Amino acid sequence: MLSSAQSHTPVREHFGALADGTPVHRWILTDGTGTTAGVLEYGAVLHTVHLPDAVTVVLGHPDLDGYLRERPPFFGATIGRFGNRIANGRFTLDGRTHQVPLSDTPRPNALHGGDEGFDARLWSAEPVEVPGGSGVELTLVSPDGDQGFPGTLWATVRYSLADGRLRIDYRATTSAPTVVNLTNHTYLNLAGEGSESVLDHELALVASAYLPVDSELRPLAGAPAPVAGTPFDFGTARPLGERIHDDDEQVSIAGGYDHCWALDGGRTDAPRVVAVLRHPGSGRVLTLSTTEPGIQVYTGNGLDSTLTGPSGRRYGQHSGVALETQHFPDSPNRGDYPSTVLRPGEEYRSCTVYDFGVGGR
């Protein structure tokens, strides 16, 4: 694969406008390899990833109206202030209880930051130089009390593309103690956007334990459970669909996989490989690296053919898989989990890298 040390200038395209007429742009990142990535200012969404073999491998809406109209299923969105679920939308920090809107209908949880999380905001964007590629940095100020969270939060998300690798760097600071758990909700289908199912995709995870959930998809009390001997064992690569229909209580609760795996080694300062996703039919491979202690695997259980992607094809159940690198769900209420508390003078940092391979690369 060809590469160059020379930076590429991202292209800013008009992608639509909000109801008040505010324009929204899409930034097209290139790296000279034939890989491109499209990033929206609205929701800091990863809208497209186009590989050198002319296939787009992420799901999304064809236009801005889709994102404005359909918050779930969060196609490609940056998720915050707190990704995943907070039980009853309530947590106590430094003796003060905070309430986040319940947004996980019909379950009594706050999901992905409340009714209007970071996925439903217009971010500011600026190009950044990336050796051998291009990048864009998006910024958002979330005021004190936003969705019930304490403290003003200054958040940035930087997308960088070089040598076929898409890197996402998250940063945040706060004016008062708060909780933060940022992630990205991209749905992948390495057979190509609009392809029928990802159940033939082979997944390997560097995780020997996962978090079983209750009927409301909240982690059960106690330590993460061993994956050995369960449908959650992806220590060796196997198809997502191999055991997704097993007579297993945890699989049945979620209608597939919608669970967080506790990654071996916990949180790290530098990204390390935690997952490999492969489509046998095409040979396309994604190697995923992160600094985070967990990964939520969601097999698109709620997709029901009512939404249509840019390909013009409808998204049915399991037509994409989300690999959401993050801290554990309900962490603000679980002192036994890695902390998600951010205090003034500290900086929240997280990094995830998508390394796409085509034809055995």
C-alpha positions as CSV (number, residue, x, y, z in Angstrom):
1,M,0.0,0.0,0.0
2,L,1.4,3.4,-1.0
3,S,1.9,6.1,1.6
4,S,3.4,9.5,1.8
5,A,4.9,11.6,4.6
6,Q,3.1,14.6,3.0
7,S,0.0,15.8,4.7
8,H,-3.3,15.9,2.8
9,T,-5.8,18.8,3.1
10,P,-9.2,17.5,4.1
11,V,-12.1,18.6,1.9
12,R,-15.1,20.4,3.6
13,E,-18.4,19.7,1.9
14,H,-21.9,21.1,2.5
15,F,-24.0,18.3,4.0
16,G,-27.2,20.1,4.9
17,A,-28.6,22.6,7.4
18,L,-30.3,22.6,10.8
19,A,-33.8,23.9,11.2
20,D,-32.5,27.4,11.9
21,G,-30.5,27.4,8.7
22,T,-27.1,26.7,10.3
23,P,-25.0,24.9,7.8
24,V,-23.5,21.4,8.6
25,H,-20.4,20.2,6.8
26,R,-18.8,16.9,6.1
27,W,-15.0,16.6,6.2
28,I,-13.4,14.1,3.8
29,L,-10.1,12.8,5.1
30,T,-7.6,11.2,2.7
31,D,-4.2,9.6,3.1
32,G,-3.0,8.8,-0.5
33,T,-3.7,5.0,-0.1
34,G,-7.2,5.1,-1.5
35,T,-8.8,5.0,1.9
36,T,-11.1,7.9,2.8
37,A,-13.2,8.8,5.8
38,G,-16.1,11.2,6.0
39,V,-16.7,13.1,9.3
40,L,-19.8,15.2,10.1
41,E,-19.9,18.3,12.3
42,Y,-23.3,17.2,13.5
43,G,-22.7,14.6,16.3
44,A,-19.0,14.4,15.4
45,V,-20.3,11.4,13.3
46,L,-18.0,9.0,11.4
47,H,-20.2,9.0,8.3
48,T,-18.2,6.9,5.8
49,V,-15.1,4.8,5.6
50,H,-14.2,4.0,2.0
51,L,-11.5,1.4,1.4
52,P,-9.1,1.1,-1.6
53,D,-11.1,-1.7,-3.1
54,A,-14.1,0.8,-3.6
55,V,-16.2,-0.5,-0.7
56,T,-17.7,1.5,2.1
57,V,-17.7,-0.5,5.4
58,V,-19.7,1.7,7.8
59,L,-23.5,2.2,8.1
60,G,-25.1,5.6,8.1
61,H,-27.9,7.8,7.0
62,P,-27.8,9.1,3.4
63,D,-28.5,12.7,4.4
64,L,-28.5,15.0,7.5
65,D,-32.3,14.6,7.9
66,G,-31.7,11.0,8.9
67,Y,-29.5,12.0,11.8
68,L,-31.8,14.8,12.9
69,R,-34.8,12.5,12.8
70,E,-33.4,9.2,14.1
71,R,-31.2,9.4,17.2
72,P,-31.1,5.7,17.8
73,P,-29.4,3.7,16.3
74,F,-26.6,6.4,16.7
75,F,-24.9,5.6,13.4
76,G,-21.3,6.6,13.6
77,A,-21.9,9.1,16.4
78,T,-19.6,10.4,19.1
79,I,-21.3,9.4,22.4
80,G,-21.2,11.5,25.5
81,R,-21.1,12.8,28.1
82,F,-21.5,9.2,29.3
83,G,-21.6,6.3,26.8
84,N,-23.7,3.3,27.6
85,R,-26.2,3.0,30.5
86,I,-26.5,4.6,33.9
87,A,-29.1,2.7,36.0
88,N,-32.2,4.8,36.7
89,G,-30.3,7.8,35.2
90,R,-29.0,8.5,38.7
91,F,-25.6,8.7,40.3
92,T,-24.0,10.3,43.4
93,L,-20.7,12.1,43.2
94,D,-19.1,13.7,46.3
95,G,-22.3,13.3,48.2
96,R,-24.5,15.0,45.7
97,T,-27.0,13.0,43.6
98,H,-27.5,13.9,39.9
99,Q,-30.3,12.8,37.6
100,V,-29.9,12.3,33.8
101,P,-33.0,11.9,31.6
102,L,-34.1,8.3,31.1
103,S,-33.5,7.7,27.4
104,D,-33.4,4.0,27.1
105,T,-37.1,3.4,26.4
106,P,-38.6,1.2,27.6
107,R,-35.8,0.5,30.1
108,P,-35.3,2.8,33.1
109,N,-31.8,3.9,32.2
110,A,-30.0,6.9,30.9
111,L,-28.4,5.8,27.6
112,H,-25.6,7.5,25.8
113,G,-25.8,10.8,27.7
114,G,-29.5,11.4,28.1
115,D,-32.2,12.8,25.8
116,E,-29.8,15.1,24.0
117,G,-26.3,13.6,24.2
118,F,-23.2,14.7,22.2
119,D,-24.5,12.8,19.2
120,A,-27.3,15.4,18.9
121,R,-25.1,18.5,19.0
122,L,-23.3,20.6,16.3
123,W,-19.6,20.5,16.9
124,S,-17.1,23.1,15.8
125,A,-14.4,21.7,13.4
126,E,-11.0,22.7,12.2
127,P,-8.5,20.8,10.0
128,V,-5.3,19.4,11.5
129,E,-2.1,18.3,9.9
130,V,-1.3,14.6,9.9
131,P,1.9,13.3,8.5
132,G,1.0,11.1,5.5
133,G,-2.6,11.8,5.8
134,S,-5.2,14.3,7.1
135,G,-7.4,15.0,10.1
136,V,-10.1,17.1,11.6
137,E,-10.6,18.2,15.2
138,L,-14.1,18.8,16.6
139,T,-14.8,20.7,19.8
140,L,-17.9,21.0,22.0
141,V,-18.6,22.9,25.2
142,S,-21.2,21.1,27.4
143,P,-22.4,23.6,30.0
144,D,-22.8,22.9,33.8
145,G,-26.0,20.9,34.3
146,D,-26.2,19.8,30.7
147,Q,-28.5,16.7,30.8
148,G,-28.1,16.7,34.6
149,F,-24.3,16.3,34.5
150,P,-22.3,18.6,36.8
151,G,-19.5,20.9,35.6
152,T,-18.8,22.6,32.3
153,L,-17.1,20.1,30.0
154,W,-14.7,21.1,27.2
155,A,-14.5,18.1,24.8
156,T,-12.5,17.5,21.7
157,V,-12.5,14.6,19.2
158,R,-9.8,14.3,16.7
159,Y,-10.1,12.0,13.6
160,S,-6.7,11.3,11.9
161,L,-6.3,9.1,8.8
162,A,-2.9,7.9,7.7
163,D,-1.6,4.6,6.0
164,G,-5.1,3.1,6.1
165,R,-5.5,3.7,9.9
166,L,-8.2,5.8,11.3
167,R,-7.3,7.1,14.8
168,I,-9.8,8.8,17.1
169,D,-8.4,10.8,20.0
170,Y,-10.7,12.1,22.8
171,R,-9.8,14.8,25.3
172,A,-11.9,16.6,27.9
173,T,-11.5,18.9,30.9
174,T,-14.1,20.1,33.4
175,S,-14.9,23.0,35.7
176,A,-16.3,20.8,38.5
177,P,-16.1,17.1,39.3
178,T,-18.1,15.1,36.8
179,V,-18.2,11.7,35.1
180,V,-17.1,11.1,31.5
181,N,-17.1,8.1,29.2
182,L,-16.8,9.0,25.5
183,T,-17.0,6.5,22.7
184,N,-17.9,6.1,19.0
185,H,-21.0,4.2,17.8
186,T,-19.9,3.2,14.3
187,Y,-21.6,0.1,12.8
188,L,-19.3,-2.0,10.7
189,N,-20.0,-4.3,7.8
190,L,-16.8,-5.4,6.1
191,A,-18.9,-7.1,3.3
192,G,-19.9,-3.5,2.4
193,E,-22.5,-1.0,3.7
194,G,-26.0,-2.4,2.9
195,S,-24.9,-6.0,2.9
196,E,-27.4,-8.3,4.6
197,S,-25.7,-9.5,7.8
198,V,-22.5,-9.5,9.8
199,L,-23.2,-12.9,11.4
200,D,-20.6,-14.5,9.1
201,H,-17.9,-12.0,10.3
202,E,-15.3,-13.6,12.5
203,L,-14.5,-11.8,15.7
204,A,-11.6,-12.2,18.1
205,L,-11.4,-10.4,21.4
206,V,-8.5,-10.0,23.9
207,A,-10.9,-10.5,26.8
208,S,-11.3,-13.4,29.2
209,A,-14.3,-11.9,31.0
210,Y,-17.5,-10.0,30.3
211,L,-20.3,-8.2,32.2
212,P,-23.5,-10.2,32.4
213,V,-26.6,-8.0,32.6
214,D,-30.1,-8.0,34.1
215,S,-33.3,-7.7,32.2
216,E,-32.8,-3.9,31.8
217,L,-29.3,-4.5,30.3
218,R,-27.5,-3.2,33.4
219,P,-24.4,-5.0,34.7
220,L,-25.2,-7.5,37.5
221,A,-23.5,-7.2,40.8
222,G,-20.2,-8.9,41.3
223,A,-17.0,-9.3,39.3
224,P,-17.0,-9.8,35.5
225,A,-17.8,-13.3,34.6
226,P,-15.4,-15.7,32.7
227,V,-16.2,-16.1,29.1
228,A,-14.9,-19.7,29.0
229,G,-17.6,-22.2,28.0
230,T,-20.2,-19.5,27.1
231,P,-21.3,-17.8,23.8
232,F,-19.2,-14.8,24.9
233,D,-15.9,-16.6,24.4
234,F,-14.1,-14.9,21.4
235,G,-10.6,-15.7,22.6
236,T,-10.2,-17.6,19.3
237,A,-11.8,-16.0,16.2
238,R,-15.2,-17.4,15.4
239,P,-18.3,-16.1,13.5
240,L,-20.6,-13.7,15.3
241,G,-23.5,-15.9,14.4
242,E,-22.1,-19.2,15.6
243,R,-23.8,-19.0,19.0
244,I,-25.9,-15.9,18.8
245,H,-29.1,-18.0,18.7
246,D,-28.0,-20.4,21.6
247,D,-30.5,-21.1,24.4
248,D,-28.5,-18.8,26.7
249,E,-30.1,-16.4,29.1
250,Q,-27.7,-13.6,28.4
251,V,-28.0,-13.8,24.7
252,S,-31.8,-14.0,25.0
253,I,-32.0,-10.9,27.2
254,A,-30.3,-8.7,24.6
255,G,-31.7,-10.5,21.5
256,G,-28.0,-11.1,20.5
257,Y,-24.9,-9.4,21.7
258,D,-25.2,-6.1,23.6
259,H,-22.6,-6.6,26.3
260,C,-19.4,-5.1,27.6
261,W,-16.3,-7.3,27.6
262,A,-13.6,-6.5,30.2
263,L,-10.5,-6.3,28.2
264,D,-7.4,-8.1,29.5
265,G,-4.9,-5.7,31.1
266,G,-7.5,-3.0,31.8
267,R,-6.9,0.6,30.8
268,T,-3.5,1.4,29.2
269,D,-1.7,4.6,28.4
270,A,-1.1,3.6,24.7
271,P,-3.5,1.8,22.4
272,R,-3.0,-2.0,22.2
273,V,-4.8,-4.5,20.0
274,V,-8.0,-5.7,21.6
275,A,-10.1,-7.0,18.7
276,V,-9.9,-8.3,15.2
277,L,-12.9,-8.5,12.9
278,R,-12.7,-10.3,9.6
279,H,-15.0,-10.9,6.7
280,P,-14.0,-14.3,5.2
281,G,-15.7,-13.7,1.9
282,S,-13.7,-10.6,1.0
283,G,-10.6,-11.0,3.2
284,R,-11.2,-7.5,4.6
285,V,-10.0,-7.2,8.2
286,L,-10.3,-4.6,10.9
287,T,-7.7,-4.6,13.7
288,L,-8.9,-2.5,16.6
289,S,-6.7,-0.9,19.2
290,T,-7.6,1.1,22.2
291,T,-6.6,2.5,25.6
292,E,-9.9,1.7,27.1
293,P,-10.7,-1.1,29.7
294,G,-13.8,-2.3,28.0
295,I,-15.5,-2.9,24.6
296,Q,-19.3,-3.0,24.1
297,V,-20.2,-5.4,21.2
298,Y,-23.6,-4.7,19.7
299,T,-24.8,-6.8,16.9
300,G,-27.5,-4.4,15.6
301,N,-30.2,-6.4,17.3
302,G,-32.7,-3.5,17.0
303,L,-32.2,-2.8,13.3
304,D,-35.6,-3.7,11.7
305,S,-35.4,-2.8,8.0
306,T,-37.1,0.6,8.6
307,L,-33.9,2.6,7.9
308,T,-32.2,2.9,4.5
309,G,-28.5,3.6,4.0
310,P,-26.6,5.5,1.3
311,S,-26.6,2.3,-0.8
312,G,-30.4,2.4,-1.0
313,R,-30.6,-0.9,0.8
314,R,-32.5,-1.3,4.1
315,Y,-30.7,-2.2,7.3
316,G,-32.2,-5.4,8.8
317,Q,-31.3,-7.0,12.0
318,H,-27.6,-7.8,12.4
319,S,-26.7,-5.8,9.3
320,G,-23.9,-4.1,11.3
321,V,-21.8,-4.6,14.4
322,A,-20.6,-1.8,16.7
323,L,-17.4,-2.2,18.6
324,E,-17.6,0.5,21.2
325,T,-14.4,1.0,23.2
326,Q,-15.2,2.5,26.5
327,H,-15.4,2.3,30.3
328,F,-17.9,-0.1,31.8
329,P,-21.6,0.7,31.8
330,D,-23.1,2.1,35.0
331,S,-19.5,2.9,36.3
332,P,-20.7,6.0,38.3
333,N,-22.7,3.6,40.5
334,R,-20.0,0.9,40.7
335,G,-17.1,1.6,43.0
336,D,-15.6,-1.8,41.9
337,Y,-15.2,-0.6,38.3
338,P,-12.5,1.6,36.9
339,S,-13.4,5.2,37.7
340,T,-15.0,7.5,35.2
341,V,-14.7,10.6,37.5
342,L,-13.0,13.7,36.0
343,R,-12.0,16.5,38.3
344,P,-10.8,20.1,37.6
345,G,-7.1,20.2,36.7
346,E,-7.3,16.7,35.2
347,E,-7.6,15.8,31.5
348,Y,-9.7,12.9,30.2
349,R,-7.8,11.1,27.4
350,S,-8.9,8.1,25.3
351,C,-7.7,6.7,22.0
352,T,-9.0,4.1,19.5
353,V,-7.4,3.1,16.2
354,Y,-9.2,1.3,13.3
355,D,-6.6,-0.4,11.1
356,F,-8.3,-1.6,7.9
357,G,-6.8,-4.3,5.8
358,V,-7.8,-5.3,2.2
359,G,-6.7,-8.5,0.5
360,G,-4.6,-9.8,3.3
361,R,-2.9,-6.6,4.3
